[in-house]
Amino acid sequence: AALYKTACFACHDAGVAGAPKFGDKALWAPRIATGVDAMVKTVITGKGAMPPRGGTQLTDAQIREVVEYMANAAK
């Protein structure tokens, strides 16, 4: 949760620029279906309005931790 609050919340709490809202099962389902590795890769490389690494300096391991946290909240 602490890592989520470093930056991810800024877009994912409100669904800014198409970001799937935190905890929204319907929006997260297709992403979760791709698997954690694919979601982590998307965060690292960036997608749409989301900059690479989500605009943070988080390590790959920290990004994986945040992705798992966010995905689990939407299951």
All heavy atoms as a GROMACS GRO file, in nm:
protein
  541
    1ALA      N    1   0.083  -0.120   0.000
    1ALA     CA    2   0.000   0.000   0.000
    1ALA      C    3   0.087   0.125   0.000
    1ALA      O    4   0.054   0.224  -0.065
    1ALA     CB    5  -0.094  -0.001   0.121
    2ALA      N    6   0.198   0.121   0.072
    2ALA     CA    7   0.285   0.239   0.078
    2ALA      C    8   0.344   0.271  -0.058
    2ALA      O    9   0.351   0.389  -0.096
    2ALA     CB   10   0.397   0.216   0.180
    3LEU      N   11   0.384   0.170  -0.133
    3LEU     CA   12   0.439   0.194  -0.266
    3LEU      C   13   0.332   0.250  -0.359
    3LEU      O   14   0.359   0.339  -0.439
    3LEU     CB   15   0.498   0.066  -0.325
    3LEU     CG   16   0.626   0.014  -0.260
    3LEU    CD1   17   0.665  -0.121  -0.320
    3LEU    CD2   18   0.738   0.113  -0.274
    4TYR      N   19   0.209   0.201  -0.348
    4TYR     CA   20   0.098   0.252  -0.429
    4TYR      C   21   0.081   0.401  -0.406
    4TYR      O   22   0.057   0.477  -0.500
    4TYR     CB   23  -0.031   0.176  -0.393
    4TYR     CG   24  -0.155   0.232  -0.459
    4TYR    CD1   25  -0.183   0.208  -0.592
    4TYR    CD2   26  -0.245   0.310  -0.386
    4TYR    CE1   27  -0.297   0.259  -0.653
    4TYR    CE2   28  -0.359   0.362  -0.445
    4TYR     CZ   29  -0.384   0.336  -0.579
    4TYR     OH   30  -0.497   0.387  -0.638
    5LYS      N   31   0.097   0.443  -0.283
    5LYS     CA   32   0.077   0.584  -0.247
    5LYS      C   33   0.193   0.673  -0.290
    5LYS      O   34   0.182   0.795  -0.281
    5LYS     CB   35   0.050   0.596  -0.098
    5LYS     CG   36  -0.085   0.535  -0.061
    5LYS     CD   37  -0.112   0.538   0.086
    5LYS     CE   38  -0.245   0.469   0.115
    5LYS     NZ   39  -0.271   0.455   0.257
    6THR      N   40   0.303   0.615  -0.340
    6THR     CA   41   0.414   0.697  -0.386
    6THR      C   42   0.380   0.771  -0.515
    6THR      O   43   0.427   0.881  -0.537
    6THR     CB   44   0.543   0.615  -0.410
    6THR    OG1   45   0.519   0.518  -0.512
    6THR    CG2   46   0.592   0.549  -0.283
    7ALA      N   47   0.299   0.712  -0.602
    7ALA     CA   48   0.264   0.777  -0.728
    7ALA      C   49   0.139   0.719  -0.793
    7ALA      O   50   0.059   0.793  -0.848
    7ALA     CB   51   0.380   0.767  -0.827
    8CYS      N   52   0.121   0.590  -0.786
    8CYS     CA   53   0.014   0.521  -0.860
    8CYS      C   54  -0.124   0.577  -0.829
    8CYS      O   55  -0.209   0.590  -0.918
    8CYS     CB   56   0.016   0.372  -0.829
    8CYS     SG   57   0.179   0.296  -0.843
    9PHE      N   58  -0.145   0.611  -0.702
    9PHE     CA   59  -0.276   0.658  -0.658
    9PHE      C   60  -0.321   0.782  -0.734
    9PHE      O   61  -0.441   0.804  -0.755
    9PHE     CB   62  -0.275   0.690  -0.508
    9PHE     CG   63  -0.208   0.820  -0.476
    9PHE    CD1   64  -0.284   0.936  -0.462
    9PHE    CD2   65  -0.071   0.829  -0.464
    9PHE    CE1   66  -0.223   1.058  -0.436
    9PHE    CE2   67  -0.008   0.950  -0.438
    9PHE     CZ   68  -0.085   1.065  -0.424
   10ALA      N   69  -0.227   0.865  -0.778
   10ALA     CA   70  -0.260   0.992  -0.842
   10ALA      C   71  -0.351   0.972  -0.963
   10ALA      O   72  -0.441   1.053  -0.987
   10ALA     CB   73  -0.134   1.067  -0.881
   11CYS      N   74  -0.331   0.866  -1.036
   11CYS     CA   75  -0.416   0.838  -1.153
   11CYS      C   76  -0.516   0.726  -1.126
   11CYS      O   77  -0.630   0.732  -1.170
   11CYS     CB   78  -0.330   0.803  -1.274
   11CYS     SG   79  -0.231   0.941  -1.331
   12HIS      N   80  -0.473   0.624  -1.053
   12HIS     CA   81  -0.557   0.506  -1.036
   12HIS      C   82  -0.669   0.524  -0.933
   12HIS      O   83  -0.768   0.452  -0.939
   12HIS     CB   84  -0.472   0.383  -1.004
   12HIS     CG   85  -0.395   0.335  -1.124
   12HIS    ND1   86  -0.452   0.260  -1.223
   12HIS    CD2   87  -0.266   0.355  -1.160
   12HIS    CE1   88  -0.361   0.234  -1.316
   12HIS    NE2   89  -0.248   0.291  -1.280
   13ASP      N   90  -0.658   0.619  -0.841
   13ASP     CA   91  -0.769   0.644  -0.748
   13ASP      C   92  -0.889   0.704  -0.821
   13ASP      O   93  -1.003   0.672  -0.790
   13ASP     CB   94  -0.727   0.736  -0.634
   13ASP     CG   95  -0.669   0.662  -0.516
   13ASP    OD1   96  -0.653   0.538  -0.521
   13ASP    OD2   97  -0.638   0.730  -0.414
   14ALA      N   98  -0.862   0.791  -0.918
   14ALA     CA   99  -0.971   0.862  -0.987
   14ALA      C  100  -0.994   0.814  -1.130
   14ALA      O  101  -1.087   0.860  -1.195
   14ALA     CB  102  -0.941   1.011  -0.986
   15GLY      N  103  -0.909   0.726  -1.180
   15GLY     CA  104  -0.924   0.680  -1.319
   15GLY      C  105  -0.881   0.784  -1.420
   15GLY      O  106  -0.937   0.794  -1.529
   16VAL      N  107  -0.780   0.862  -1.387
   16VAL     CA  108  -0.730   0.968  -1.474
   16VAL      C  109  -0.674   0.910  -1.604
   16VAL      O  110  -0.604   0.810  -1.604
   16VAL     CB  111  -0.620   1.050  -1.402
   16VAL    CG1  112  -0.556   1.152  -1.494
   16VAL    CG2  113  -0.678   1.118  -1.279
   17ALA      N  114  -0.706   0.973  -1.716
   17ALA     CA  115  -0.653   0.939  -1.849
   17ALA      C  116  -0.669   0.791  -1.885
   17ALA      O  117  -0.582   0.731  -1.946
   17ALA     CB  118  -0.506   0.981  -1.858
   18GLY      N  119  -0.779   0.732  -1.841
   18GLY     CA  120  -0.806   0.593  -1.876
   18GLY      C  121  -0.743   0.490  -1.784
   18GLY      O  122  -0.753   0.370  -1.809
   19ALA      N  123  -0.676   0.535  -1.678
   19ALA     CA  124  -0.616   0.440  -1.583
   19ALA      C  125  -0.728   0.362  -1.515
   19ALA      O  126  -0.826   0.421  -1.471
   19ALA     CB  127  -0.534   0.515  -1.478
   20PRO      N  128  -0.715   0.229  -1.506
   20PRO     CA  129  -0.819   0.152  -1.438
   20PRO      C  130  -0.822   0.190  -1.290
   20PRO      O  131  -0.718   0.192  -1.225
   20PRO     CB  132  -0.778   0.007  -1.459
   20PRO     CG  133  -0.631   0.012  -1.487
   20PRO     CD  134  -0.606   0.144  -1.554
   21LYS      N  135  -0.941   0.223  -1.241
   21LYS     CA  136  -0.954   0.265  -1.102
   21LYS      C  137  -0.919   0.152  -1.007
   21LYS      O  138  -0.952   0.036  -1.031
   21LYS     CB  139  -1.094   0.315  -1.075
   21LYS     CG  140  -1.123   0.449  -1.139
   21LYS     CD  141  -1.263   0.496  -1.113
   21LYS     CE  142  -1.269   0.555  -0.974
   21LYS     NZ  143  -1.397   0.621  -0.947
   22PHE      N  144  -0.852   0.188  -0.900
   22PHE     CA  145  -0.812   0.093  -0.797
   22PHE      C  146  -0.936   0.019  -0.746
   22PHE      O  147  -1.035   0.080  -0.710
   22PHE     CB  148  -0.744   0.167  -0.681
   22PHE     CG  149  -0.691   0.076  -0.575
   22PHE    CD1  150  -0.569   0.013  -0.590
   22PHE    CD2  151  -0.763   0.054  -0.460
   22PHE    CE1  152  -0.520  -0.071  -0.492
   22PHE    CE2  153  -0.715  -0.030  -0.360
   22PHE     CZ  154  -0.593  -0.092  -0.377
   23GLY      N  155  -0.928  -0.114  -0.747
   23GLY     CA  156  -1.035  -0.198  -0.694
   23GLY      C  157  -1.151  -0.224  -0.789
   23GLY      O  158  -1.242  -0.300  -0.754
   24ASP      N  159  -1.150  -0.167  -0.909
   24ASP     CA  160  -1.260  -0.187  -1.004
   24ASP      C  161  -1.242  -0.320  -1.077
   24ASP      O  162  -1.161  -0.333  -1.168
   24ASP     CB  163  -1.263  -0.072  -1.104
   24ASP     CG  164  -1.384  -0.075  -1.196
   24ASP    OD1  165  -1.419  -0.186  -1.246
   24ASP    OD2  166  -1.442   0.032  -1.220
   25LYS      N  167  -1.319  -0.419  -1.034
   25LYS     CA  168  -1.303  -0.554  -1.087
   25LYS      C  169  -1.322  -0.561  -1.238
   25LYS      O  170  -1.247  -0.629  -1.307
   25LYS     CB  171  -1.399  -0.650  -1.017
   25LYS     CG  172  -1.364  -0.671  -0.873
   25LYS     CD  173  -1.460  -0.766  -0.804
   25LYS     CE  174  -1.421  -0.778  -0.657
   25LYS     NZ  175  -1.491  -0.883  -0.589
   26ALA      N  176  -1.422  -0.492  -1.290
   26ALA     CA  177  -1.451  -0.498  -1.435
   26ALA      C  178  -1.337  -0.440  -1.518
   26ALA      O  179  -1.300  -0.495  -1.622
   26ALA     CB  180  -1.581  -0.425  -1.466
   27LEU      N  181  -1.280  -0.329  -1.473
   27LEU     CA  182  -1.171  -0.266  -1.548
   27LEU      C  183  -1.041  -0.345  -1.538
   27LEU      O  184  -0.961  -0.346  -1.631
   27LEU     CB  185  -1.149  -0.122  -1.500
   27LEU     CG  186  -1.260  -0.023  -1.532
   27LEU    CD1  187  -1.231   0.113  -1.470
   27LEU    CD2  188  -1.279  -0.010  -1.682
   28TRP      N  189  -1.020  -0.407  -1.424
   28TRP     CA  190  -0.895  -0.481  -1.404
   28TRP      C  191  -0.896  -0.622  -1.462
   28TRP      O  192  -0.791  -0.677  -1.493
   28TRP     CB  193  -0.860  -0.486  -1.255
   28TRP     CG  194  -0.794  -0.359  -1.210
   28TRP    CD1  195  -0.853  -0.251  -1.152
   28TRP    CD2  196  -0.656  -0.326  -1.222
   28TRP    NE1  197  -0.761  -0.153  -1.129
   28TRP    CE2  198  -0.638  -0.197  -1.171
   28TRP    CE3  199  -0.546  -0.394  -1.273
   28TRP    CZ2  200  -0.514  -0.134  -1.168
   28TRP    CZ3  201  -0.422  -0.331  -1.270
   28TRP    CH2  202  -0.408  -0.203  -1.217
   29ALA      N  203  -1.014  -0.682  -1.477
   29ALA     CA  204  -1.024  -0.822  -1.520
   29ALA      C  205  -0.944  -0.852  -1.647
   29ALA      O  206  -0.866  -0.948  -1.650
   29ALA     CB  207  -1.170  -0.863  -1.537
   30PRO      N  208  -0.958  -0.772  -1.755
   30PRO     CA  209  -0.880  -0.805  -1.875
   30PRO      C  210  -0.729  -0.790  -1.855
   30PRO      O  211  -0.651  -0.863  -1.915
   30PRO     CB  212  -0.931  -0.708  -1.982
   30PRO     CG  213  -1.015  -0.608  -1.912
   30PRO     CD  214  -1.048  -0.661  -1.777
   31ARG      N  215  -0.691  -0.700  -1.770
   31ARG     CA  216  -0.547  -0.682  -1.741
   31ARG      C  217  -0.494  -0.798  -1.659
   31ARG      O  218  -0.387  -0.851  -1.686
   31ARG     CB  219  -0.525  -0.548  -1.671
   31ARG     CG  220  -0.552  -0.430  -1.762
   31ARG     CD  221  -0.571  -0.302  -1.683
   31ARG     NE  222  -0.583  -0.186  -1.770
   31ARG     CZ  223  -0.698  -0.144  -1.823
   31ARG    NH1  224  -0.810  -0.209  -1.800
   31ARG    NH2  225  -0.699  -0.037  -1.901
   32ILE      N  226  -0.570  -0.836  -1.556
   32ILE     CA  227  -0.531  -0.948  -1.471
   32ILE      C  228  -0.521  -1.075  -1.554
   32ILE      O  229  -0.431  -1.157  -1.533
   32ILE     CB  230  -0.631  -0.964  -1.354
   32ILE    CG1  231  -0.615  -0.844  -1.258
   32ILE    CG2  232  -0.611  -1.096  -1.282
   32ILE    CD1  233  -0.723  -0.834  -1.152
   33ALA      N  234  -0.608  -1.089  -1.653
   33ALA     CA  235  -0.607  -1.207  -1.740
   33ALA      C  236  -0.476  -1.221  -1.819
   33ALA      O  237  -0.438  -1.331  -1.857
   33ALA     CB  238  -0.726  -1.204  -1.835
   34THR      N  239  -0.406  -1.111  -1.842
   34THR     CA  240  -0.279  -1.117  -1.915
   34THR      C  241  -0.166  -1.171  -1.829
   34THR      O  242  -0.063  -1.211  -1.882
   34THR     CB  243  -0.236  -0.978  -1.969
   34THR    OG1  244  -0.202  -0.893  -1.860
   34THR    CG2  245  -0.345  -0.915  -2.054
   35GLY      N  246  -0.184  -1.168  -1.696
   35GLY     CA  247  -0.082  -1.218  -1.604
   35GLY      C  248   0.004  -1.106  -1.546
   35GLY      O  249   0.016  -0.998  -1.604
   36VAL      N  250   0.061  -1.134  -1.432
   36VAL     CA  251   0.142  -1.036  -1.360
   36VAL      C  252   0.263  -0.992  -1.443
   36VAL      O  253   0.295  -0.874  -1.449
   36VAL     CB  254   0.186  -1.089  -1.222
   36VAL    CG1  255   0.285  -0.995  -1.155
   36VAL    CG2  256   0.064  -1.109  -1.132
   37ASP      N  257   0.330  -1.086  -1.508
   37ASP     CA  258   0.450  -1.050  -1.586
   37ASP      C  259   0.416  -0.946  -1.694
   37ASP      O  260   0.490  -0.850  -1.712
   37ASP     CB  261   0.513  -1.173  -1.650
   37ASP     CG  262   0.581  -1.264  -1.550
   37ASP    OD1  263   0.609  -1.219  -1.436
   37ASP    OD2  264   0.607  -1.380  -1.584
   38ALA      N  265   0.304  -0.967  -1.763
   38ALA     CA  266   0.265  -0.873  -1.868
   38ALA      C  267   0.229  -0.737  -1.809
   38ALA      O  268   0.265  -0.632  -1.866
   38ALA     CB  269   0.146  -0.929  -1.947
   39MET      N  270   0.162  -0.736  -1.695
   39MET     CA  271   0.127  -0.608  -1.632
   39MET      C  272   0.252  -0.534  -1.585
   39MET      O  273   0.262  -0.413  -1.602
   39MET     CB  274   0.030  -0.630  -1.516
   39MET     CG  275  -0.108  -0.674  -1.562
   39MET     SD  276  -0.231  -0.677  -1.428
   39MET     CE  277  -0.171  -0.810  -1.326
   40VAL      N  278   0.347  -0.607  -1.530
   40VAL     CA  279   0.472  -0.545  -1.485
   40VAL      C  280   0.545  -0.484  -1.605
   40VAL      O  281   0.594  -0.371  -1.598
   40VAL     CB  282   0.561  -0.647  -1.410
   40VAL    CG1  283   0.702  -0.593  -1.388
   40VAL    CG2  284   0.498  -0.686  -1.278
   41LYS      N  285   0.551  -0.557  -1.715
   41LYS     CA  286   0.618  -0.507  -1.835
   41LYS      C  287   0.551  -0.378  -1.884
   41LYS      O  288   0.620  -0.283  -1.924
   41LYS     CB  289   0.616  -0.612  -1.946
   41LYS     CG  290   0.688  -0.569  -2.070
   41LYS     CD  291   0.689  -0.677  -2.177
   41LYS     CE  292   0.759  -0.624  -2.302
   41LYS     NZ  293   0.754  -0.721  -2.411
   42THR      N  294   0.418  -0.373  -1.879
   42THR     CA  295   0.346  -0.254  -1.921
   42THR      C  296   0.383  -0.134  -1.834
   42THR      O  297   0.405  -0.024  -1.885
   42THR     CB  298   0.193  -0.279  -1.915
   42THR    OG1  299   0.161  -0.381  -2.009
   42THR    CG2  300   0.115  -0.153  -1.948
   43VAL      N  301   0.393  -0.155  -1.704
   43VAL     CA  302   0.431  -0.046  -1.615
   43VAL      C  303   0.574   0.000  -1.644
   43VAL      O  304   0.601   0.120  -1.651
   43VAL     CB  305   0.416  -0.085  -1.466
   43VAL    CG1  306   0.467   0.026  -1.375
   43VAL    CG2  307   0.272  -0.118  -1.433
   44ILE      N  308   0.664  -0.095  -1.662
   44ILE     CA  309   0.804  -0.060  -1.686
   44ILE      C  310   0.820   0.018  -1.817
   44ILE      O  311   0.895   0.116  -1.822
   44ILE     CB  312   0.893  -0.186  -1.685
   44ILE    CG1  313   0.900  -0.241  -1.541
   44ILE    CG2  314   1.032  -0.158  -1.739
   44ILE    CD1  315   0.966  -0.377  -1.528
   45THR      N  316   0.749  -0.022  -1.921
   45THR     CA  317   0.764   0.045  -2.052
   45THR      C  318   0.672   0.164  -2.070
   45THR      O  319   0.697   0.249  -2.154
   45THR     CB  320   0.740  -0.055  -2.167
   45THR    OG1  321   0.608  -0.106  -2.157
   45THR    CG2  322   0.841  -0.167  -2.165
   46GLY      N  323   0.564   0.169  -1.992
   46GLY     CA  324   0.465   0.276  -2.006
   46GLY      C  325   0.359   0.239  -2.107
   46GLY      O  326   0.378   0.151  -2.190
   47LYS      N  327   0.244   0.305  -2.096
   47LYS     CA  328   0.134   0.278  -2.190
   47LYS      C  329   0.040   0.398  -2.189
   47LYS      O  330  -0.001   0.444  -2.083
   47LYS     CB  331   0.058   0.152  -2.148
   47LYS     CG  332  -0.056   0.118  -2.242
   47LYS     CD  333  -0.124  -0.010  -2.202
   47LYS     CE  334  -0.236  -0.040  -2.302
   47LYS     NZ  335  -0.301  -0.166  -2.272
   48GLY      N  336   0.009   0.448  -2.308
   48GLY     CA  337  -0.081   0.562  -2.318
   48GLY      C  338  -0.026   0.680  -2.240
   48GLY      O  339   0.089   0.719  -2.256
   49ALA      N  340  -0.108   0.733  -2.150
   49ALA     CA  341  -0.067   0.849  -2.070
   49ALA      C  342   0.027   0.812  -1.955
   49ALA      O  343   0.088   0.899  -1.895
   49ALA     CB  344  -0.191   0.920  -2.015
   50MET      N  345   0.039   0.682  -1.926
   50MET     CA  346   0.126   0.641  -1.815
   50MET      C  347   0.271   0.637  -1.863
   50MET      O  348   0.306   0.562  -1.955
   50MET     CB  349   0.088   0.503  -1.762
   50MET     CG  350   0.172   0.463  -1.640
   50MET     SD  351   0.124   0.307  -1.565
   50MET     CE  352   0.176   0.192  -1.692
   51PRO      N  353   0.356   0.717  -1.798
   51PRO     CA  354   0.497   0.717  -1.837
   51PRO      C  355   0.565   0.588  -1.793
   51PRO      O  356   0.515   0.517  -1.706
   51PRO     CB  357   0.555   0.837  -1.763
   51PRO     CG  358   0.467   0.854  -1.644
   51PRO     CD  359   0.329   0.809  -1.688
   52PRO      N  360   0.681   0.558  -1.853
   52PRO     CA  361   0.757   0.441  -1.809
   52PRO      C  362   0.778   0.444  -1.658
   52PRO      O  363   0.799   0.550  -1.600
   52PRO     CB  364   0.889   0.453  -1.884
   52PRO     CG  365   0.852   0.528  -2.009
   52PRO     CD  366   0.747   0.626  -1.964
   53ARG      N  367   0.768   0.327  -1.598
   53ARG     CA  368   0.784   0.307  -1.455
   53ARG      C  369   0.682   0.386  -1.374
   53ARG      O  370   0.701   0.415  -1.258
   53ARG     CB  371   0.926   0.340  -1.410
   53ARG     CG  372   1.034   0.263  -1.488
   53ARG     CD  373   1.170   0.273  -1.427
   53ARG     NE  374   1.198   0.166  -1.333
   53ARG     CZ  375   1.213   0.038  -1.363
   53ARG    NH1  376   1.202  -0.001  -1.488
   53ARG    NH2  377   1.239  -0.051  -1.272
   54GLY      N  378   0.573   0.425  -1.441
   54GLY     CA  379   0.469   0.501  -1.372
   54GLY      C  380   0.518   0.637  -1.327
   54GLY      O  381   0.461   0.698  -1.238
   55GLY      N  382   0.626   0.684  -1.388
   55GLY     CA  383   0.683   0.813  -1.350
   55GLY      C  384   0.759   0.809  -1.220
   55GLY      O  385   0.784   0.912  -1.158
   56THR      N  386   0.797   0.690  -1.176
   56THR     CA  387   0.867   0.674  -1.048
   56THR      C  388   1.009   0.622  -1.069
   56THR      O  389   1.048   0.590  -1.182
   56THR     CB  390   0.794   0.574  -0.956
   56THR    OG1  391   0.813   0.441  -1.010
   56THR    CG2  392   0.647   0.605  -0.943
   57GLN      N  393   1.080   0.609  -0.962
   57GLN     CA  394   1.213   0.548  -0.962
   57GLN      C  395   1.209   0.410  -0.896
   57GLN      O  396   1.311   0.359  -0.852
   57GLN     CB  397   1.313   0.638  -0.887
   57GLN     CG  398   1.332   0.775  -0.950
   57GLN     CD  399   1.391   0.765  -1.090
   57GLN    OE1  400   1.486   0.693  -1.113
   57GLN    NE2  401   1.332   0.837  -1.184
   58LEU      N  402   1.091   0.350  -0.891
   58LEU     CA  403   1.077   0.219  -0.827
   58LEU      C  404   1.157   0.113  -0.903
   58LEU      O  405   1.169   0.120  -1.025
   58LEU     CB  406   0.929   0.176  -0.823
   58LEU     CG  407   0.835   0.262  -0.739
   58LEU    CD1  408   0.691   0.208  -0.751
   58LEU    CD2  409   0.877   0.263  -0.593
   59THR      N  410   1.209   0.018  -0.829
   59THR     CA  411   1.281  -0.094  -0.890
   59THR      C  412   1.181  -0.189  -0.954
   59THR      O  413   1.061  -0.182  -0.928
   59THR     CB  414   1.360  -0.173  -0.783
   59THR    OG1  415   1.265  -0.235  -0.695
   59THR    CG2  416   1.456  -0.084  -0.705
   60ASP      N  417   1.231  -0.280  -1.036
   60ASP     CA  418   1.143  -0.380  -1.098
   60ASP      C  419   1.069  -0.459  -0.991
   60ASP      O  420   0.950  -0.488  -1.006
   60ASP     CB  421   1.224  -0.475  -1.187
   60ASP     CG  422   1.276  -0.408  -1.314
   60ASP    OD1  423   1.251  -0.287  -1.335
   60ASP    OD2  424   1.343  -0.478  -1.392
   61ALA      N  425   1.138  -0.496  -0.884
   61ALA     CA  426   1.076  -0.574  -0.777
   61ALA      C  427   0.966  -0.492  -0.708
   61ALA      O  428   0.859  -0.546  -0.675
   61ALA     CB  429   1.181  -0.618  -0.675
   62GLN      N  430   0.989  -0.364  -0.688
   62GLN     CA  431   0.887  -0.279  -0.626
   62GLN      C  432   0.767  -0.263  -0.719
   62GLN      O  433   0.652  -0.263  -0.673
   62GLN     CB  434   0.945  -0.143  -0.591
   62GLN     CG  435   1.042  -0.147  -0.474
   62GLN     CD  436   1.113  -0.016  -0.454
   62GLN    OE1  437   1.159   0.048  -0.549
   62GLN    NE2  438   1.122   0.027  -0.329
   63ILE      N  439   0.793  -0.250  -0.849
   63ILE     CA  440   0.683  -0.239  -0.945
   63ILE      C  441   0.599  -0.367  -0.941
   63ILE      O  442   0.477  -0.361  -0.939
   63ILE     CB  443   0.736  -0.209  -1.086
   63ILE    CG1  444   0.787  -0.063  -1.091
   63ILE    CG2  445   0.629  -0.234  -1.192
   63ILE    CD1  446   0.859  -0.026  -1.218
   64ARG      N  447   0.665  -0.482  -0.938
   64ARG     CA  448   0.592  -0.609  -0.929
   64ARG      C  449   0.505  -0.610  -0.802
   64ARG      O  450   0.389  -0.651  -0.807
   64ARG     CB  451   0.688  -0.728  -0.929
   64ARG     CG  452   0.618  -0.862  -0.911
   64ARG     CD  453   0.713  -0.978  -0.928
   64ARG     NE  454   0.750  -0.995  -1.067
   64ARG     CZ  455   0.676  -1.058  -1.158
   64ARG    NH1  456   0.561  -1.111  -1.124
   64ARG    NH2  457   0.716  -1.069  -1.281
   65GLU      N  458   0.560  -0.564  -0.692
   65GLU     CA  459   0.487  -0.563  -0.566
   65GLU      C  460   0.361  -0.475  -0.576
   65GLU      O  461   0.253  -0.513  -0.532
   65GLU     CB  462   0.578  -0.511  -0.455
   65GLU     CG  463   0.518  -0.518  -0.317
   65GLU     CD  464   0.615  -0.472  -0.209
   65GLU    OE1  465   0.738  -0.481  -0.229
   65GLU    OE2  466   0.567  -0.426  -0.104
   66VAL      N  467   0.375  -0.358  -0.638
   66VAL     CA  468   0.261  -0.267  -0.654
   66VAL      C  469   0.158  -0.327  -0.749
   66VAL      O  470   0.038  -0.320  -0.724
   66VAL     CB  471   0.307  -0.128  -0.703
   66VAL    CG1  472   0.188  -0.041  -0.736
   66VAL    CG2  473   0.394  -0.061  -0.600
   67VAL      N  474   0.204  -0.386  -0.859
   67VAL     CA  475   0.112  -0.448  -0.955
   67VAL      C  476   0.033  -0.559  -0.885
   67VAL      O  477  -0.090  -0.568  -0.901
   67VAL     CB  478   0.188  -0.503  -1.078
   67VAL    CG1  479   0.102  -0.598  -1.159
   67VAL    CG2  480   0.238  -0.388  -1.164
   68GLU      N  481   0.099  -0.642  -0.809
   68GLU     CA  482   0.030  -0.751  -0.738
   68GLU      C  483  -0.069  -0.695  -0.638
   68GLU      O  484  -0.181  -0.745  -0.626
   68GLU     CB  485   0.132  -0.843  -0.670
   68GLU     CG  486   0.209  -0.926  -0.770
   68GLU     CD  487   0.322  -1.006  -0.708
   68GLU    OE1  488   0.358  -0.982  -0.590
   68GLU    OE2  489   0.376  -1.095  -0.779
   69TYR      N  490  -0.031  -0.589  -0.568
   69TYR     CA  491  -0.120  -0.523  -0.471
   69TYR      C  492  -0.245  -0.470  -0.540
   69TYR      O  493  -0.357  -0.494  -0.495
   69TYR     CB  494  -0.044  -0.410  -0.402
   69TYR     CG  495  -0.130  -0.319  -0.318
   69TYR    CD1  496  -0.178  -0.360  -0.194
   69TYR    CD2  497  -0.162  -0.191  -0.362
   69TYR    CE1  498  -0.257  -0.277  -0.117
   69TYR    CE2  499  -0.241  -0.106  -0.286
   69TYR     CZ  500  -0.288  -0.150  -0.164
   69TYR     OH  501  -0.365  -0.066  -0.088
   70MET      N  502  -0.226  -0.402  -0.652
   70MET     CA  503  -0.339  -0.344  -0.724
   70MET      C  504  -0.428  -0.453  -0.784
   70MET      O  505  -0.550  -0.444  -0.780
   70MET     CB  506  -0.290  -0.247  -0.831
   70MET     CG  507  -0.222  -0.125  -0.771
   70MET     SD  508  -0.144  -0.019  -0.893
   70MET     CE  509  -0.290   0.055  -0.968
   71ALA      N  510  -0.367  -0.555  -0.841
   71ALA     CA  511  -0.444  -0.665  -0.900
   71ALA      C  512  -0.523  -0.739  -0.793
   71ALA      O  513  -0.641  -0.771  -0.814
   71ALA     CB  514  -0.351  -0.760  -0.975
   72ASN      N  515  -0.461  -0.766  -0.682
   72ASN     CA  516  -0.530  -0.838  -0.573
   72ASN      C  517  -0.649  -0.759  -0.521
   72ASN      O  518  -0.750  -0.817  -0.480
   72ASN     CB  519  -0.434  -0.873  -0.460
   72ASN     CG  520  -0.341  -0.985  -0.498
   72ASN    OD1  521  -0.373  -1.069  -0.582
   72ASN    ND2  522  -0.224  -0.989  -0.436
   73ALA      N  523  -0.640  -0.627  -0.522
   73ALA     CA  524  -0.749  -0.542  -0.473
   73ALA      C  525  -0.870  -0.548  -0.567
   73ALA      O  526  -0.981  -0.512  -0.528
   73ALA     CB  527  -0.702  -0.398  -0.459
   74ALA      N  528  -0.846  -0.592  -0.691
   74ALA     CA  529  -0.954  -0.596  -0.790
   74ALA      C  530  -1.007  -0.737  -0.815
   74ALA      O  531  -1.088  -0.757  -0.905
   74ALA     CB  532  -0.904  -0.536  -0.921
   75LYS      N  533  -0.963  -0.833  -0.738
   75LYS     CA  534  -1.009  -0.972  -0.758
   75LYS      C  535  -1.135  -0.999  -0.679
   75LYS      O  536  -1.161  -0.939  -0.579
   75LYS     CB  537  -0.899  -1.070  -0.718
   75LYS     CG  538  -0.786  -1.070  -0.817
   75LYS     CD  539  -0.683  -1.175  -0.782
   75LYS     CE  540  -0.570  -1.177  -0.882
   75LYS     NZ  541  -0.466  -1.270  -0.847
   0.00000   0.00000   0.00000
